[in-house]
Amino acid sequence: MTQPDHEGTADRGPQDAAPGQGSFGEEAATMTENTEVEAGAEGGDPAVEPTPAEQQATSDSAAEGDAVDGATGDAADDGGALDVDPLHAAHDEVATLKAELAERTLDLQRLQAEFVNYKRRVDRDRDLIKENATYAALAPIVEVLDTIDRAREHEEVTGGFKSVVDQLERTVASAGLTRFGAPGDAFDPTLHEALSHIGEDPDVEVTTCKVIAKAGYRIGERVVRAAQVLVVDPAGS
């Protein structure tokens, strides 16, 4: 029979004979950790109860959100009301258009008045320029007409010379030169120049032109030259 190898058995130490307690403890801890990880994956982490400060912050955030939502809803309601009631906007637009129309009307009336005044000034200036030009052209001819009057007094305006005189007088008359002053006219200092008083005349009631030394001439209402006259006064004046 073969005898047991007591010597070999005796040579093995405690660690070779059976697993040690330390190795078994480590395996148990590893299994426990794996079990907790699986439990966390399946059911999630255990709920943690919030602190009072966190609960108060959550309540404040919810209240602010409700307030913002309420303000937004009110604004939306107001906008809807404005959209639903266009009559007020139409009245405002009509009032604005009326104001603009009144303003434009005043502008047009002002422009029309300015144009009318401008046209009147232009017409008045045009007439004045024409009158001044006529005055400048005809004023020297007055002396020529005085010479013709003296020749007529001496009966020297005859024959071909008479034809020239008649044509000249017609021409200056058509140009606007008018002759005035005749014996018997009431004396008017704006039209007559009194050269002398020659006494009294019982036949007159006011100072009267008795003798016309030189006839007067005017263009329209403008006197080119006053008539030079000799006047008489009423008797007893």
Secondary structure, DSSP 8 states (H G I E B T S, - for coil): -----HHHHHHS-HHHHS--HHHHHHHHHHHHHHHHHHHHHHH-S------HHHHHHHHHHHHHHHHHHHHHHHHHHHHHHHHH--HHHHHHHHHHHHHHHHHHHHHHHHHHHHHHHHHHHHHHHHHHHHHHHHHHHHTTHHHHHHHHHHHHHTT---HHHHHHHHHHHHHHHHTTEEEE--TT-B--TTTEEEEEEEEEETT-SS-EEEEEEE-EEEETTEEEE-EEEEEEEETT-
